[in-house]
Amino acid sequence: MRRVIAVGMFDSVHFGRWLDQFKDEPIEFLLFPSSPHRRLHPLLKDLTTGAFAAKFSLFMFSRFMGLPLWIVDQIAGNRVRGFLLRRAIETFSPNYVHALEMQNAGYIVLAALEKQKPEDVKLIVTNYGSDIYWFSKFPKHRTKIVRLLSITDYYACECQRDVQLARELDFTGIVMPVMPNAGGFSEEVLRQPLIPGADRKILAIKGYQGWVGRAHSALAALRLLRPLLEDFQIVVYSCNFSTVLVARRLRRETGLRITAFRKGQLSHSQVLELFSKSAIYVGISESDGISTSLLEAMAMGAIPVQTSTACSDEWFQNTGVTVKEIEVESISTAITAALKMVCESSHQVVNRETVRLKASKSTLLTTALSFYR
């Protein structure tokens, strides 16, 4: 039986979805925490308590020690978790150590393996979108990323853009097939009838603001579009608190029909339903990988308006609108262009088929299963 130590965020749906793909494989997983989690994601809880062909175990005490260990390592520079991971490697004897994300998991692995990496242990590093694209702009992070890539055997990412960036940072190992990190779409989802664009009267906006999210700029652009949006309901989802306040103020001042949902208020199925009824999806950020929301919107028939930071050019050309600059005028122009595209049904069909070809569950599962073989 193959053995894998997977280092990742225990409260992350992406970590859970990745592992869930292997539950029918003869693999023994030891899961090591990389973040200050307070709870296990439900997917992770199911995997560690259920009966599957694969075996999923948590590193000792890690269910409750994620936060304390993270706090200690803010001072110790990942030396504590690096030491514990090194001991786990010595006792578990894995075939692979897999760091799913760089700035937390990757740096812990670097602390564990940089000085002495066993020859019979292969290191896989998965880039979670912004890991290289954003953080390599900062000298301290760039240095750590270069050091991490120097001991990496296999590199996985979502965008061809990030393959090129890794090579520019002197990565000389093997690049795994480029694919979405969050898993693929089921045939059940991809077979759902597409509501015609003319019958869609919802504009969906991702509500992230802070770090790299720029939802406030998207909302500010709506002021310029008020006459065009009077017949639309505007739904802002996955909002942090400040975005909720901005959305409420915009509703009072413009009279637009705006509803804001906090992060976690809508389930995954509810988000897909939202996109299935939306004319347009708007995602504005300084940095991203593919953006799972972008793919979900394309799969469900919403015309995407997405910043170019999300590798959008690798997923659509003329069937969505790319925002090059995060400025109110640029965003409003992009939304206006998307509104003109809504009634052309061929855009919906092309976007869904793109997702089916590159991000169906069956396609990605076949690719994912190759990682540990």
Buried (B, 14 or more C-beta within 10 A) or exposed (E): EBBBBBBBBBBBBBBBBBBBBBBEBEBBBBBBBBBBBEEBBEBBBBBBEEEBEBBBEBBEEBBEBBEEBBEBBEEBEBBBBBEBBBEBBEEBEBBBBBBBBBBBBBBBBBBBBBEEBBEEBBBBBBBBBBBBBBBBEEEEBBEBBBBBBBBBBBBBBBBEBBBEBBEEBEBEBEBBEBBBBBBBBEEEBBEBEBBEBEEBBBBBBBBBBEEBBBBBBBBBBBBBBEEBBEEBBBBBBBBBEEBBEBBEEBBEEBEBBBEBBBEEEBEEEEBBBBBBBBBBBBBBBBBBBBBBBBBBBBBBBBBBBBBBBBBBBBBBEEBBBBBEEBEBEBBBBBBBEBBEBBEBEEBBEBBBEBBBEBBBBEBBBEBBBEBBE
